[in-house]
Amino acid sequence: MPSLNVSFSDEEMEGVRAAATAEGKSLKQYLHDLGVREMHRKRFVAGAAAWADRLRDEFDEAFPDELPPSRRGDGAAAA
């Protein structure tokens, strides 16, 4: 099974150990789950964005007075 060595500063390691302890996991399990969780998060965000893109025209037809955040002028979206 592939594995890797990861270097942390003393301060970083203290924080990672505290986070693992807070979740009731070993350091090894915590770091494994962190990587897998990030992979799943990226997959979810990509799927949600694709779903929103598919429904954008239908939403705009149903709610013609609703402006997207980028066109509101209230700073809701970063340029």
Backbone as CSV, one residue per row, in Angstrom:
resi,resn,N_x,N_y,N_z,CA_x,CA_y,CA_z,C_x,C_y,C_z
1,MET,0.850,-1.166,0.000,0.000,0.000,0.000,0.905,1.241,0.000
2,PRO,0.621,2.194,-0.886,1.435,3.412,-0.932,1.304,4.224,0.356
3,SER,2.364,4.902,0.699,2.340,5.793,1.852,3.279,6.955,1.568
4,LEU,3.268,7.949,2.455,4.155,9.084,2.278,4.536,9.663,3.620
5,ASN,5.649,10.350,3.633,6.091,11.076,4.828,5.774,12.545,4.614
6,VAL,5.211,13.158,5.611,4.837,14.569,5.521,5.527,15.308,6.658
7,SER,6.171,16.421,6.324,6.864,17.217,7.339,5.966,18.347,7.826
8,PHE,5.992,18.574,9.130,5.268,19.667,9.762,6.212,20.395,10.694
9,SER,5.994,21.692,10.870,6.728,22.415,11.911,6.181,21.922,13.255
10,ASP,6.884,22.227,14.333,6.404,21.813,15.658,5.025,22.395,15.948
11,GLU,4.833,23.649,15.582,3.541,24.309,15.811,2.442,23.652,14.985
12,GLU,2.732,23.361,13.716,1.746,22.697,12.847,1.394,21.318,13.392
13,MET,2.410,20.577,13.820,2.176,19.226,14.333,1.310,19.253,15.579
14,GLU,1.544,20.237,16.427,0.721,20.388,17.629,-0.743,20.604,17.253
15,GLY,-0.980,21.449,16.249,-2.343,21.706,15.792,-2.986,20.494,15.157
16,VAL,-2.225,19.755,14.356,-2.752,18.557,13.704,-3.075,17.491,14.752
17,ARG,-2.201,17.317,15.718,-2.467,16.340,16.795,-3.721,16.721,17.582
18,ALA,-3.876,18.018,17.859,-5.061,18.473,18.597,-6.330,18.216,17.791
19,ALA,-6.278,18.472,16.488,-7.450,18.242,15.635,-7.803,16.757,15.584
20,ALA,-6.788,15.901,15.482,-7.028,14.450,15.460,-7.646,13.991,16.775
21,THR,-7.110,14.497,17.868,-7.640,14.142,19.186,-9.086,14.599,19.331
22,ALA,-9.378,15.799,18.849,-10.739,16.341,18.938,-11.739,15.479,18.180
23,GLU,-11.286,14.828,17.110,-12.173,13.949,16.341,-12.112,12.508,16.836
24,GLY,-11.286,12.251,17.856,-11.185,10.899,18.412,-10.495,9.930,17.463
25,LYS,-9.552,10.436,16.672,-8.872,9.609,15.680,-7.371,9.608,15.932
26,SER,-6.734,8.555,15.435,-5.279,8.554,15.451,-4.806,9.591,14.445
27,LEU,-3.563,10.007,14.584,-2.996,10.977,13.658,-3.027,10.426,12.241
28,LYS,-2.676,9.167,12.082,-2.668,8.534,10.760,-4.068,8.516,10.148
29,GLN,-5.058,8.119,10.912,-6.432,8.062,10.406,-6.956,9.453,10.098
30,TYR,-6.639,10.421,10.939,-7.082,11.796,10.723,-6.536,12.340,9.408
31,LEU,-5.242,12.183,9.168,-4.640,12.696,7.937,-5.171,11.967,6.708
32,HIS,-5.397,10.666,6.829,-5.994,9.912,5.721,-7.376,10.467,5.397
33,ASP,-8.203,10.602,6.432,-9.575,11.066,6.228,-9.621,12.497,5.695
34,LEU,-8.680,13.316,6.100,-8.621,14.695,5.636,-8.432,14.744,4.122
35,GLY,-7.517,13.938,3.603,-7.293,13.891,2.155,-8.499,13.367,1.399
36,VAL,-9.098,12.315,1.917,-10.275,11.731,1.265,-11.446,12.708,1.317
37,ARG,-11.614,13.381,2.451,-12.706,14.352,2.597,-12.548,15.501,1.604
38,GLU,-11.323,15.962,1.397,-11.085,17.043,0.438,-11.401,16.588,-0.982
39,MET,-11.039,15.360,-1.308,-11.354,14.815,-2.629,-12.870,14.774,-2.841
40,HIS,-13.600,14.331,-1.840,-15.066,14.278,-1.935,-15.669,15.669,-2.020
41,ARG,-15.101,16.621,-1.276,-15.601,17.993,-1.321,-15.457,18.586,-2.716
42,LYS,-14.310,18.379,-3.331,-14.089,18.906,-4.687,-15.048,18.265,-5.681
43,ARG,-15.286,16.980,-5.546,-16.226,16.284,-6.425,-17.638,16.829,-6.236
44,PHE,-18.028,17.075,-4.982,-19.355,17.622,-4.702,-19.510,19.015,-5.297
45,VAL,-18.516,19.882,-5.093,-18.589,21.253,-5.601,-18.680,21.252,-7.123
46,ALA,-17.903,20.405,-7.775,-17.955,20.326,-9.241,-19.342,19.873,-9.703
47,GLY,-19.913,18.894,-9.032,-21.252,18.420,-9.381,-22.314,19.473,-9.143
48,ALA,-22.210,20.193,-8.026,-23.177,21.245,-7.719,-23.091,22.373,-8.741
49,ALA,-21.881,22.732,-9.136,-21.712,23.792,-10.131,-22.290,23.364,-11.476
50,ALA,-22.069,22.113,-11.864,-22.621,21.614,-13.128,-24.151,21.604,-13.073
51,TRP,-24.706,21.199,-11.940,-26.163,21.174,-11.762,-26.729,22.596,-11.864
52,ALA,-26.069,23.563,-11.217,-26.527,24.952,-11.277,-26.450,25.493,-12.700
53,ASP,-25.393,25.150,-13.417,-25.256,25.596,-14.809,-26.393,25.055,-15.675
54,ARG,-26.767,23.789,-15.445,-27.854,23.188,-16.231,-29.195,23.856,-15.950
55,LEU,-29.387,24.331,-14.727,-30.682,24.906,-14.338,-30.739,26.432,-14.440
56,ARG,-29.620,27.057,-14.782,-29.554,28.527,-14.788,-30.621,29.162,-15.680
57,ASP,-30.788,28.692,-16.911,-31.773,29.283,-17.825,-33.198,29.111,-17.295
58,GLU,-33.487,27.928,-16.756,-34.818,27.679,-16.198,-35.082,28.604,-15.001
59,PHE,-34.088,28.793,-14.149,-34.230,29.688,-13.002,-34.452,31.129,-13.468
60,ASP,-33.656,31.562,-14.440,-33.788,32.934,-14.941,-35.169,33.178,-15.540
61,GLU,-35.745,32.169,-16.201,-37.103,32.300,-16.747,-38.139,32.385,-15.633
62,ALA,-37.972,31.556,-14.613,-38.938,31.503,-13.518,-38.860,32.736,-12.613
63,PHE,-37.684,33.324,-12.497,-37.483,34.470,-11.607,-36.763,35.593,-12.359
64,PRO,-37.444,36.235,-13.294,-36.790,37.238,-14.133,-36.308,38.477,-13.370
65,ASP,-36.881,38.749,-12.206,-36.481,39.935,-11.440,-35.298,39.674,-10.511
66,GLU,-34.884,38.432,-10.399,-33.772,38.076,-9.508,-32.444,38.272,-10.238
67,LEU,-31.611,39.147,-9.699,-30.320,39.409,-10.322,-29.244,38.510,-9.721
68,PRO,-28.350,38.000,-10.545,-27.245,37.213,-9.999,-26.340,38.104,-9.136
69,PRO,-25.658,37.535,-8.147,-24.809,38.340,-7.252,-23.818,39.228,-7.998
70,SER,-23.294,38.763,-9.112,-22.299,39.542,-9.844,-22.880,40.811,-10.465
71,ARG,-24.214,40.891,-10.568,-24.851,42.074,-11.189,-25.621,42.923,-10.190
72,ARG,-25.566,42.582,-8.887,-26.328,43.309,-7.888,-25.707,44.644,-7.515
73,GLY,-24.401,44.754,-7.606,-23.737,45.995,-7.242,-23.631,46.228,-5.754
74,ASP,-23.879,45.177,-4.950,-23.799,45.345,-3.495,-22.573,44.669,-2.906
75,GLY,-21.647,44.276,-3.771,-20.426,43.632,-3.303,-20.617,42.185,-2.916
76,ALA,-21.737,41.577,-3.321,-22.030,40.198,-2.942,-21.095,39.195,-3.605
77,ALA,-20.547,39.548,-4.749,-19.639,38.633,-5.434,-18.333,39.352,-5.739
78,ALA,-17.252,38.618,-5.595,-15.939,39.208,-5.899,-15.760,39.316,-7.394
79,ALA,-15.100,40.358,-7.817,-14.879,40.562,-9.251,-13.729,39.733,-9.745
